[in-house]
């Protein structure tokens, strides 16, 4: 018997065989299932032989009111599973308000890991995975879209977006204006029959999207590579020695790098970065 709690159950993003044994077992045992779309979820539940369960809707527009009902169910000894239409609840799907309110009431929340389109796309993208930023769905309005895309112009991590098939061409065109040569990957219909990966520069993908209508079909995940690191200028040993001496005398990194940049005709940014490293070394001694 399950202990009273809210169970966050990740469901398949395409291939129904991706449901975990633990999720299936919990869905068979809970006293109540809260679903983003009850009609969609009923089809999924039937496919894994889960039937006869109380099923209620829980989406962006009724989370707050459902929180009381779900909390009461758990406080009376019941158990509740939260599922979204596909993937992990709360990740660009409803559930945050519900989880936040239940945590405030001291009710246990138990995550059941499983499929997530963002992580699935990242793993197969071929882009760096050591650091990544998940943004989710991009804004619809041009001004907001431009501001968001511009904010990642110097991002030092892989960036993951969700985008609508209707807007993908326009989004790629906006990205091309900002960083045409950045590498990108468009993942389509992940885990489904027509799963596809399109790789290349932003400019390449933009041209392909304009000529191949398949890129504008199905569920899409768009990944952008980290911004290329600026090549650091090698500073002359004499400049580093002078910089170290000025810092040892108590000058600020900013002040010392500015003075030397003027005197020696070197780039202030390179001197500043070197100064930060020297200051750290001096503090550690």
C-alpha positions in Angstrom: 0.0 0.0 0.0 1.3 3.4 -0.9 2.0 6.0 1.8 -0.1 9.2 1.7 1.8 11.6 -0.6 1.7 13.4 -4.0 3.5 11.3 -6.6 4.9 13.2 -9.6 4.7 10.5 -12.3 6.7 11.1 -15.5 4.9 9.6 -18.6 6.1 8.8 -22.1 6.8 11.6 -24.5 6.0 9.4 -27.5 6.8 5.7 -27.2 4.5 4.2 -24.7 7.1 1.5 -23.8 9.1 4.2 -22.1 6.8 4.2 -19.0 8.8 2.9 -16.0 7.8 -0.1 -13.9 7.6 2.2 -10.8 5.3 4.7 -12.5 3.0 1.9 -13.7 2.9 0.4 -10.2 2.1 3.7 -8.5 -0.6 4.6 -11.0 -2.2 1.2 -10.3 -2.3 1.8 -6.6 -3.0 5.5 -6.0 -6.5 6.5 -4.9 -6.6 9.6 -7.2 -5.0 10.7 -10.4 -4.7 14.4 -11.3 -4.1 14.8 -15.0 -3.4 17.8 -17.3 -6.0 16.5 -19.8 -8.2 13.7 -18.5 -9.3 12.6 -22.0 -5.7 12.3 -23.2 -4.5 10.7 -20.0 -7.3 8.1 -20.1 -6.0 6.8 -23.4 -2.5 6.4 -21.8 -3.9 4.8 -18.7 -5.8 2.3 -20.7 -2.7 1.4 -22.7 -0.9 0.3 -19.4 -3.9 -1.4 -18.0 -4.8 1.1 -15.3 -8.5 1.3 -15.0 -11.2 2.2 -12.5 -9.3 5.2 -11.0 -10.8 8.5 -9.9 -9.5 11.0 -12.4 -9.6 14.7 -12.1 -8.2 17.5 -14.2 -5.3 19.6 -12.9 -4.0 22.3 -15.3 -2.7 25.8 -15.3 -6.1 27.3 -14.8 -7.3 25.3 -11.8 -4.2 24.2 -9.9 -4.9 26.5 -6.9 -8.4 25.1 -6.3 -7.3 21.5 -7.0 -4.6 21.9 -4.4 -7.2 21.9 -1.6 -8.9 18.8 -2.9 -5.7 16.9 -3.4 -4.3 18.0 0.0 -7.5 16.8 1.7 -7.3 13.5 -0.1 -3.7 12.9 1.1 -4.4 14.2 4.7 -7.2 11.6 4.9 -4.7 8.8 4.1 -5.1 8.7 0.3 -2.4 8.9 -2.4 -2.4 11.1 -5.5 -0.5 10.9 -8.7 0.1 14.0 -10.9 0.6 13.3 -14.6 0.9 15.7 -17.5 0.1 15.0 -21.2 3.7 13.8 -21.8 7.0 13.9 -19.9 7.8 15.0 -16.4 5.2 17.1 -14.6 6.2 20.8 -13.9 8.8 20.9 -16.7 7.0 23.3 -19.1 3.9 21.6 -17.8 1.4 22.3 -14.9 2.2 21.4 -11.3 4.4 24.0 -9.8 1.6 25.8 -7.9 0.2 22.5 -6.7 3.6 21.2 -5.4 4.4 24.6 -3.8 1.1 24.7 -1.9 1.4 21.1 -0.8 5.0 21.6 0.4 3.8 24.6 2.5 1.2 22.4 4.1 3.9 19.8 5.0 2.6 17.2 2.6 5.2 14.8 1.2 5.9 15.0 -2.5 7.6 12.0 -4.2 9.2 12.3 -7.6 9.0 9.3 -10.0 11.7 10.0 -12.6 11.2 9.2 -16.2 11.0 10.7 -19.7 11.8 14.4 -20.3 12.0 15.8 -23.8 14.7 18.4 -22.9 17.1 15.8 -21.4 16.3 13.3 -24.1 17.2 15.8 -26.8 20.3 17.0 -25.0 21.8 13.5 -24.7 21.5 12.8 -28.4 22.3 16.3 -29.7 26.0 16.0 -29.9 26.3 19.4 -28.1 28.2 19.9 -24.8 26.3 18.4 -21.8 28.5 19.5 -18.9 26.5 22.7 -18.6 23.1 23.5 -20.0 20.3 26.0 -19.6 16.7 24.9 -20.1 14.4 27.8 -21.1 11.3 26.0 -22.2 8.8 27.5 -24.6 9.9 30.7 -26.3 7.7 33.9 -26.3 5.3 34.5 -29.1 5.6 38.2 -29.5 8.6 39.4 -31.5 9.9 41.9 -29.0 10.0 39.4 -26.2 11.4 36.7 -28.5 14.2 39.0 -29.6 15.1 39.9 -26.0 15.2 36.2 -24.9 17.3 35.1 -27.9 19.7 38.1 -27.4 20.2 37.2 -23.7 21.9 33.9 -24.9 24.3 35.6 -27.2 27.2 35.0 -24.9 25.8 31.9 -23.1 28.6 29.6 -22.0 26.3 26.6 -21.9 24.1 24.6 -24.3 20.6 26.2 -24.3 17.4 24.1 -24.8 14.2 25.6 -26.1 10.8 24.1 -26.9 9.1 25.6 -30.0 5.9 25.3 -31.9 6.0 23.9 -35.5 4.1 27.0 -36.6 6.8 29.3 -35.3 10.1 27.4 -35.8 10.9 29.0 -39.1 10.4 32.5 -37.7 12.4 31.7 -34.6 15.3 30.4 -36.6 15.3 33.5 -38.8 15.5 35.7 -35.6 18.4 33.5 -34.3 20.2 33.8 -37.6 20.3 37.6 -37.2 22.0 37.2 -33.9 24.4 34.3 -34.3 24.2 32.7 -37.7 27.3 30.5 -37.2 26.5 29.1 -33.8 25.8 25.3 -34.0 22.3 24.2 -33.4 20.3 21.0 -33.3 16.6 20.6 -34.0 15.0 17.4 -32.6 11.6 16.4 -34.0 9.2 13.8 -32.8 11.5 12.3 -30.1 10.9 8.6 -29.4 8.2 8.4 -32.1 8.2 6.8 -35.5 9.5 9.8 -37.3 12.1 10.8 -34.8 14.6 13.1 -36.6 17.7 15.2 -35.7 18.8 18.1 -37.9 22.3 19.5 -37.1 24.3 22.4 -38.4 24.8 26.1 -38.0 21.8 28.3 -37.2 22.0 29.6 -40.8 22.0 26.0 -42.1 19.0 25.0 -40.2 17.2 28.2 -41.2 17.7 27.4 -44.9 16.7 23.8 -44.4 13.5 24.8 -42.5 12.5 27.1 -45.4 13.0 24.3 -48.0 11.8 21.2 -46.0 8.4 21.4 -44.5 9.1 18.3 -42.4 11.0 20.5 -40.0 7.8 22.3 -39.2 5.9 19.2 -38.2 5.4 17.5 -34.9 6.9 18.2 -31.4 10.1 20.1 -31.5 13.1 20.7 -29.2 15.7 23.3 -30.4 19.2 23.3 -28.9 21.8 26.1 -29.3 25.5 25.5 -28.7 27.5 27.5 -26.2 28.9 30.8 -27.5 32.5 30.4 -28.7 35.0 31.5 -26.1 37.0 34.6 -26.9 40.6 33.8 -27.6 42.6 35.2 -24.7 45.5 37.5 -25.5 48.9 36.3 -24.3 50.3 39.0 -22.1 54.0 39.8 -22.0 55.8 38.6 -18.9 56.8 42.2 -18.1 53.1 43.2 -18.1 52.2 40.4 -15.7 55.1 41.2 -13.4 54.1 44.9 -13.3 50.4 43.9 -12.7 51.4 41.6 -9.9 53.5 44.3 -8.2 50.7 46.9 -8.5 48.2 44.5 -6.9 50.6 43.7 -4.1 50.8 47.4 -3.4 47.1 47.5 -2.8 45.7 48.7 -6.2 42.4 47.4 -7.3 42.3 44.9 -10.2 40.3 47.4 -12.3 42.6 50.3 -11.5 45.8 48.4 -12.2 44.6 46.9 -15.5 43.4 50.3 -16.7 46.7 52.0 -15.9 48.7 49.2 -17.7 46.4 49.2 -20.7 47.0 52.9 -21.2 50.8 52.6 -20.6 51.5 49.5 -22.6 48.7 49.6 -25.3 47.3 46.3 -24.2 43.7 45.2 -24.0 42.1 46.1 -20.7 39.9 43.0 -20.6 42.9 40.7 -20.9 44.7 42.6 -18.2 41.6 42.5 -16.0 41.2 38.8 -16.3 44.9 38.2 -15.6 44.5 40.6 -12.6 41.7 38.6 -11.1 43.7 35.4 -11.4 46.8 37.1 -9.8 44.7 38.5 -7.0 43.3 35.1 -6.2 46.8 33.7 -6.1 48.0 36.4 -3.7 45.0 35.8 -1.4 45.8 32.1 -1.3 49.4 32.7 -0.2 
